[in-house]
Amino acid sequence: MRFIISVILFYSAIGMMAQGNDILLSGPGQRSDIDEPNFFAETKQVNQFFRRFNGEENIKGVKLLPTDSLWHQANHRQKFINALFDENNQQITASLKKAFIHDVVSSNSPDFLNFHGENWFGESEVKFDRSGTEVPVILFMKLVSENLGSKWIIVDVAYNPYENLYKPDAESPSRFLHPLSHELDFMNLDKVFQSNAHTGDYFYQGFSPDKLSIFLYELNNNRLKFKYVSSVKFHFFQIEGWYFEITEFNRPGMNRGWLISTLIKLEEGNKESLESFILHRD
């Protein structure tokens, strides 16, 4: 019943938003406080970012049909993609942007983003209460197919106390259990657990801690209690030879909404190392 009520409320809200948009766009005298060019320029949704990047909507935000002459049209896409960058980021130079757009649009086989494809994922910074203290935990999210639809799932987590559970140091080789420890019924295990800082030296060195399992354990034991989501961004490796990140910008002017906030030209073998860096796996 609660689910049904939630669905009804959700679609009611969508209907109200649609009515509101009709009023905003209804004609003279109805939207004197709205800056129309800015209203249309803003990329308000992540789904809209996909459509604009692919050239699947017009300048007024109306979805195009595949039969439309502008659908995936190169010049149309070039103008749209050029407007999808954070103009305040000086590290995204004009030459870098031009090279990216050329590779995406002007090649013999143009590249398109695939919402249901691989090689893109979300990153959410979430605030949790941990023993009375507010702490940030980063959750990495991936879209997966299920039945006839899709859903977001948590695939990894980054939280500072989980990152350094074991780091060997210069003294690590000197900390070990003697090969005859079994003759002492492993009574010398006491030295293993005397100092949490060096416990990992006595473990199998080929393992890496499963941070997602630790996170789930702490949730189930109420060590971590959800408070709110503080930020969201998305990482893309779908364009061959490139990585970019999109972030939402809420600010005056036309350059706002979901925009490309980071752009990197990838060299051979850089994709894997950059992805590991983003996921805090190195």
Secondary structure, DSSP 8 states (H G I E B T S, - for coil): -HHHHHHHHHHHHHHHHHHHHHHHTS-TTS-TT--HHHHHHSB-SHHHHHHHHHT-B-TTS-B--TTSTTTT-HHHHHHHHHTTB-TT-TTS-HHHHHHHHIIIIISSS-----TTSSSEEEEEEEEEEETTEEEEEEEEEEEEEETTEEEEEEEEEE-HHHHTS----TTGGG----TTGGGGTTGGGGGTSS-GGGGGGGS-TT----HHHHHHHHHHTTSEEEEEEEEEEEEE--STTEEEEEEEE--SSSS-EEEEEEEEE--TTHHHHHHHHHTT--
